[in-house]
């Protein structure tokens, strides 16, 4: 890994460090990084690249491939008789939208007949020219991104990220980012050939650790949506969806839908179900970063058969994020996976269905 800092005067690289952490995420505004290195307070290059309060722009790359572009956000220094490491951490450029509230110069907070693309362009404008925070639209969601809302209203004090995510969710669009530090409006890749196929029945892959967990407390058998009638007339809205991962015990929950949502109640119910399905996770730790000559990245699928993990039939999982860590002795990659229905908006079939006499 190489961290390159652009300090407005000179390009400086950190190629020798003790350890690092890099987390590449998919359905989030930014990936994050943290590097530790031996800081020499008398070295001008060290003083500049670790300059506190300057929020230098930077890139993280591996084998000449840029993995993220963003800001060096925070620094940490320690002094005691033994030489200590300094740290530099940061995130992708769109991460700044999670920290910033919609400023008054971007008001009004209410608009009629504008699209998600219009909203994203307006709210990212202050960072577009200076930091390259462009809005990129995946062709697969272009129609949805450019379809106007009837009316949108942001709450005073809302962060830019939370408002954009809320609006994108209503259009079944995922807000992500790319390696260039641009905001990406897209949808998940949950079909096609798997990036990796794991089959425990054919022997465990060396040097790899697997963990599957199911949060039963967070699951509900029936998800009801209740909403008031629209001010311009019509009936009160109501919908229900059943969770196939809670098929036996009656565990109902109710979700409220405000009259201002630009979506129907069934869509609200499916969003609530997708949120609950995040409680089923698969974590894979491996010392292998490269597949088919390229570093492993999120927004890919894997398949797995693993009776030891209570996965008796081949199941497809979506790589939502990857944590890369390393030091002088070893490197690891941790794949954090969810079932595809968490991100693709489709109704799931339980991966556990039919594996015992009661299912």
C-alpha positions as CSV (number, residue, x, y, z in Angstrom):
1,X,0.0,0.0,0.0
2,X,1.1,3.6,-0.7
3,X,-0.4,6.7,0.7
4,X,0.2,9.8,-1.4
5,X,-0.4,13.2,0.2
6,X,-1.0,16.4,-1.9
7,X,-0.1,19.2,0.4
8,X,-0.7,22.0,-2.2
9,X,3.0,22.4,-2.7
10,X,4.5,19.0,-3.3
11,X,3.4,15.4,-3.7
12,X,4.7,13.3,-0.9
13,X,4.4,9.5,-0.5
14,X,4.4,7.2,2.6
15,X,5.7,3.9,1.3
16,X,7.3,2.6,4.5
17,X,5.0,2.2,7.5
18,X,4.4,-0.1,10.4
19,X,0.8,-0.9,9.8
20,X,-2.3,0.2,8.0
21,X,-6.0,-0.3,7.8
22,X,-8.1,0.2,4.7
23,X,-11.9,-0.4,4.6
24,X,-13.5,-0.4,1.2
25,X,-17.3,0.0,1.5
26,X,-20.1,-0.3,-1.1
27,X,-23.4,1.3,0.0
28,X,-21.7,4.2,1.9
29,X,-20.4,7.6,1.1
30,X,-16.7,6.9,1.7
31,X,-14.1,4.3,2.3
32,X,-11.7,4.8,5.2
33,X,-8.0,4.4,5.8
34,X,-5.4,4.6,8.7
35,X,-1.6,4.5,8.4
36,X,1.0,4.4,11.2
37,X,4.6,5.5,10.6
38,X,7.7,6.7,12.5
39,X,7.4,10.5,12.6
40,X,10.6,12.5,12.6
41,X,9.6,16.0,13.9
42,X,12.8,17.5,12.3
43,X,12.1,16.1,8.8
44,X,10.4,18.8,6.7
45,X,8.6,16.1,4.6
46,X,7.2,14.5,7.6
47,X,6.0,17.9,9.0
48,X,4.2,18.6,5.7
49,X,2.6,15.3,5.0
50,X,1.3,15.0,8.6
51,X,0.3,18.7,8.8
52,X,-2.5,19.0,11.4
53,X,-5.7,21.0,10.4
54,X,-4.8,21.2,6.7
55,X,-7.1,18.3,5.5
56,X,-4.7,17.4,2.7
57,X,-6.1,15.5,-0.3
58,X,-4.6,12.1,-0.7
59,X,-4.9,8.8,-2.5
60,X,-4.4,5.2,-1.4
61,X,-3.1,2.7,-4.0
62,X,-1.9,-0.8,-4.3
63,X,0.3,-2.2,-7.1
64,X,-0.3,1.1,-9.1
65,X,-4.1,0.7,-8.7
66,X,-5.8,3.7,-7.0
67,X,-8.2,2.3,-4.4
68,X,-9.5,5.6,-3.0
69,X,-9.1,9.3,-3.2
70,X,-10.1,11.7,-0.4
71,X,-8.9,13.6,2.6
72,X,-6.3,13.0,5.3
73,X,-8.6,13.8,8.1
74,X,-7.0,13.1,11.5
75,X,-3.5,12.8,13.0
76,X,-2.3,11.3,16.2
77,X,1.0,11.7,17.9
78,X,2.5,10.0,21.1
79,X,5.7,10.8,23.0
80,X,7.4,8.7,25.6
81,X,11.0,7.3,26.1
82,X,10.4,4.7,23.4
83,X,10.0,5.8,19.8
84,X,6.3,5.8,19.0
85,X,4.2,5.8,15.8
86,X,2.2,8.6,14.4
87,X,-1.0,7.9,12.6
88,X,-2.8,9.5,9.7
89,X,-6.4,8.6,8.9
90,X,-9.0,9.8,6.5
91,X,-11.8,8.9,4.1
92,X,-13.0,9.2,0.5
93,X,-14.0,12.7,-0.7
94,X,-17.8,12.1,-0.4
95,X,-17.3,11.2,3.2
96,X,-17.3,15.0,3.9
97,X,-21.1,14.9,3.1
98,X,-21.7,12.8,6.3
99,X,-20.0,15.5,8.5
100,X,-21.6,18.6,7.0
101,X,-25.1,19.9,7.5
102,X,-26.9,21.5,4.6
103,X,-25.6,25.1,4.7
104,X,-27.9,28.2,4.4
105,X,-26.4,29.1,1.0
106,X,-28.0,25.9,-0.4
107,X,-31.5,26.7,0.8
108,X,-34.4,26.5,0.3
109,X,-34.9,23.2,1.9
110,X,-38.1,22.5,0.0
111,X,-38.3,22.0,-3.8
112,X,-40.9,20.7,-6.2
113,X,-40.4,18.7,-9.4
114,X,-36.7,18.1,-9.0
115,X,-34.8,14.8,-9.6
116,X,-32.4,13.0,-7.4
117,X,-29.6,14.0,-9.8
118,X,-30.6,17.7,-9.4
119,X,-30.5,17.3,-5.7
120,X,-27.2,15.6,-5.6
121,X,-25.6,18.1,-8.0
122,X,-26.9,21.1,-5.9
123,X,-25.7,19.7,-2.6
124,X,-22.2,18.7,-3.8
125,X,-21.5,21.9,-5.7
126,X,-19.3,23.5,-3.1
127,X,-16.8,20.6,-3.4
128,X,-17.1,19.9,-7.1
129,X,-14.5,22.2,-8.7
130,X,-11.9,22.2,-5.9
131,X,-12.0,18.5,-4.9
132,X,-13.5,16.7,-7.9
133,X,-16.6,15.7,-6.0
134,X,-18.6,14.9,-9.2
135,X,-21.9,13.1,-9.3
136,X,-21.7,10.0,-11.4
137,X,-24.8,8.0,-12.5
138,X,-24.8,4.3,-13.3
139,X,-26.7,3.8,-16.6
140,X,-28.7,1.1,-14.8
141,X,-30.5,3.7,-12.6
142,X,-30.5,6.7,-15.0
143,X,-34.3,6.6,-15.4
144,X,-34.9,6.6,-11.7
145,X,-32.3,9.2,-10.9
146,X,-33.7,11.6,-13.4
147,X,-37.4,11.1,-12.5
148,X,-38.6,14.2,-10.6
149,X,-40.1,14.0,-7.1
150,X,-43.4,15.7,-6.5
151,X,-42.1,17.5,-3.5
152,X,-39.0,17.2,-1.3
153,X,-38.3,18.8,2.0
154,X,-35.1,18.5,4.0
155,X,-35.1,19.0,7.8
156,X,-33.1,21.9,9.1
157,X,-30.0,20.5,10.6
158,X,-29.9,17.4,8.3
159,X,-26.6,16.3,7.1
160,X,-26.2,16.3,3.3
161,X,-25.5,12.5,3.4
162,X,-28.6,11.6,5.4
163,X,-30.9,13.7,3.1
164,X,-29.4,12.3,-0.1
165,X,-29.6,8.7,1.3
166,X,-33.2,9.2,2.2
167,X,-34.1,10.5,-1.2
168,X,-32.1,7.8,-3.0
169,X,-33.8,5.1,-1.0
170,X,-37.2,6.3,-2.3
171,X,-36.0,5.7,-5.8
172,X,-34.4,2.3,-5.0
173,X,-31.0,3.8,-5.7
174,X,-27.8,3.2,-3.7
175,X,-25.5,6.0,-2.9
176,X,-21.9,4.9,-3.1
177,X,-18.6,6.3,-4.3
178,X,-15.8,5.3,-6.6
179,X,-12.0,5.2,-6.4
180,X,-11.8,8.8,-7.9
181,X,-13.6,10.2,-4.9
182,X,-16.8,10.9,-6.8
183,X,-20.3,10.3,-5.6
184,X,-21.9,7.3,-7.4
185,X,-25.6,6.7,-7.8
186,X,-26.0,3.1,-8.6
187,X,-27.5,-0.3,-7.9
188,X,-26.0,-3.5,-6.5
189,X,-24.4,-6.2,-8.6
190,X,-26.1,-9.3,-7.2
191,X,-26.3,-11.6,-10.2
192,X,-23.8,-13.1,-12.6
193,X,-20.7,-15.2,-12.0
194,X,-19.5,-15.3,-8.4
195,X,-16.1,-13.7,-7.7
196,X,-15.1,-16.6,-5.4
197,X,-16.8,-20.0,-4.8
198,X,-16.2,-21.6,-1.4
199,X,-17.1,-25.3,-1.0
200,X,-16.4,-26.8,2.4
201,X,-17.3,-30.3,1.1
202,X,-14.3,-30.2,-1.1
203,X,-11.9,-29.1,1.6
204,X,-11.4,-25.9,3.5
205,X,-9.3,-23.2,1.9
206,X,-6.0,-22.8,3.8
207,X,-5.4,-19.7,5.9
208,X,-9.1,-18.6,5.9
209,X,-11.5,-18.1,8.8
210,X,-15.3,-18.0,8.4
211,X,-18.1,-16.8,10.7
212,X,-21.8,-16.8,10.0
213,X,-24.2,-15.1,12.5
214,X,-27.9,-14.7,12.7
215,X,-29.5,-12.0,14.9
216,X,-32.9,-13.5,15.7
217,X,-33.8,-10.7,18.0
218,X,-33.7,-8.2,15.2
219,X,-36.1,-10.3,13.0
220,X,-39.9,-10.0,12.8
221,X,-42.3,-12.4,11.2
222,X,-44.7,-9.7,10.0
223,X,-43.8,-6.1,9.1
224,X,-46.8,-3.8,9.0
225,X,-46.7,-0.3,7.5
226,X,-49.2,2.2,8.7
227,X,-49.6,5.7,7.3
228,X,-52.0,8.6,7.3
229,X,-54.0,9.5,4.3
230,X,-52.5,12.1,2.0
231,X,-53.8,15.7,2.6
232,X,-55.1,15.8,-1.0
233,X,-57.4,12.9,-0.4
234,X,-57.3,9.1,-0.5
235,X,-57.4,6.3,2.0
236,X,-54.9,5.7,4.9
237,X,-52.0,3.6,3.6
238,X,-51.3,0.1,4.9
239,X,-49.2,-2.8,3.8
240,X,-47.7,-6.0,5.2
241,X,-44.7,-8.1,4.3
242,X,-43.6,-11.4,5.9
243,X,-40.1,-12.2,6.8
244,X,-39.0,-15.7,5.5
245,X,-36.2,-15.7,8.1
246,X,-38.8,-15.7,10.9
247,X,-41.3,-18.4,9.7
248,X,-42.4,-20.1,12.9
249,X,-43.0,-17.7,15.8
250,X,-45.3,-14.7,15.5
251,X,-43.1,-11.6,16.1
252,X,-44.9,-8.6,14.5
253,X,-43.6,-5.0,14.2
254,X,-45.1,-1.8,12.8
255,X,-43.4,0.8,10.7
256,X,-44.9,4.3,10.3
257,X,-45.0,6.0,6.9
258,X,-45.3,9.7,6.7
259,X,-47.7,11.2,4.2
260,X,-44.8,13.0,2.5
261,X,-43.0,9.9,1.2
262,X,-42.9,9.7,-2.6
263,X,-43.3,5.9,-2.5
264,X,-46.1,3.4,-1.8
265,X,-46.5,1.5,1.4
266,X,-45.4,-1.8,-0.1
267,X,-42.0,-0.2,-1.0
268,X,-41.7,1.0,2.6
269,X,-42.4,-2.5,3.9
270,X,-39.7,-4.0,1.6
271,X,-37.2,-1.4,2.8
272,X,-37.9,-2.3,6.4
273,X,-37.5,-6.0,5.6
274,X,-34.2,-5.3,3.9
275,X,-33.0,-3.5,7.0
276,X,-33.9,-6.5,9.2
277,X,-32.0,-8.9,6.8
278,X,-28.8,-7.1,7.8
279,X,-28.9,-9.3,10.9
280,X,-27.7,-12.3,8.8
281,X,-24.0,-11.9,8.1
282,X,-21.0,-13.8,6.8
283,X,-17.5,-12.7,7.6
284,X,-14.6,-14.3,5.7
285,X,-11.0,-13.6,6.7
286,X,-8.2,-14.5,4.3
287,X,-4.6,-13.7,3.6
288,X,-5.4,-13.4,-0.2
289,X,-6.0,-10.0,-1.6
290,X,-5.9,-10.8,-5.2
291,X,-8.4,-12.8,-7.4
292,X,-7.7,-13.1,-11.1
293,X,-4.9,-10.6,-10.9
294,X,-7.0,-7.9,-9.3
295,X,-7.6,-6.8,-5.7
296,X,-10.9,-8.0,-4.2
297,X,-13.5,-5.3,-4.0
298,X,-17.0,-4.8,-2.7
299,X,-20.1,-5.0,-5.0
300,X,-19.3,-8.6,-6.0
301,X,-21.0,-11.9,-5.0
302,X,-19.6,-15.1,-3.7
303,X,-21.1,-18.5,-3.2
304,X,-20.5,-20.9,-0.3
305,X,-21.5,-24.4,0.8
306,X,-20.5,-24.8,4.5
307,X,-22.3,-27.3,6.8
308,X,-20.1,-26.2,9.7
309,X,-21.7,-22.7,9.3
310,X,-25.2,-24.1,8.9
311,X,-25.1,-23.4,5.2
312,X,-26.0,-26.8,3.8
313,X,-26.9,-25.7,0.3
314,X,-25.0,-23.4,-2.0
315,X,-25.9,-19.9,-1.1
316,X,-25.1,-16.5,-2.7
317,X,-23.8,-13.7,-0.6
318,X,-23.0,-10.1,-1.5
319,X,-19.6,-8.5,-0.5
320,X,-20.7,-5.3,1.2
321,X,-17.4,-4.1,2.5
322,X,-13.8,-5.3,2.8
323,X,-11.3,-4.5,5.6
324,X,-7.6,-4.7,4.6
325,X,-5.1,-4.8,7.4
326,X,-1.3,-5.3,7.4
327,X,1.9,-4.9,9.2
328,X,5.5,-6.0,8.7
329,X,4.6,-9.6,9.4
330,X,1.3,-10.3,7.6
331,X,-1.6,-8.9,5.6
332,X,-5.3,-9.9,5.8
333,X,-8.5,-9.1,4.1
334,X,-11.9,-9.5,5.8
335,X,-14.9,-9.8,3.6
336,X,-18.1,-8.6,5.2
337,X,-21.1,-10.1,3.4
338,X,-24.9,-10.0,3.6
339,X,-27.5,-11.8,1.5
340,X,-28.2,-10.0,-1.8
341,X,-31.7,-9.0,-0.8
342,X,-30.3,-6.5,1.7
343,X,-29.2,-4.3,-1.2
344,X,-31.2,-5.3,-4.3
345,X,-34.8,-4.6,-3.1
346,X,-36.0,-8.1,-4.0
347,X,-38.0,-10.5,-1.8
348,X,-35.8,-13.3,-0.4
349,X,-36.0,-17.0,-0.2
350,X,-34.4,-18.3,3.0
351,X,-31.0,-19.9,2.5
352,X,-32.0,-22.3,5.3
353,X,-35.3,-23.4,3.7
354,X,-35.7,-27.2,3.5
355,X,-32.6,-28.2,5.3
356,X,-34.5,-30.1,8.1
357,X,-37.7,-31.9,8.6
358,X,-39.5,-28.9,10.1
359,X,-38.6,-26.3,7.5
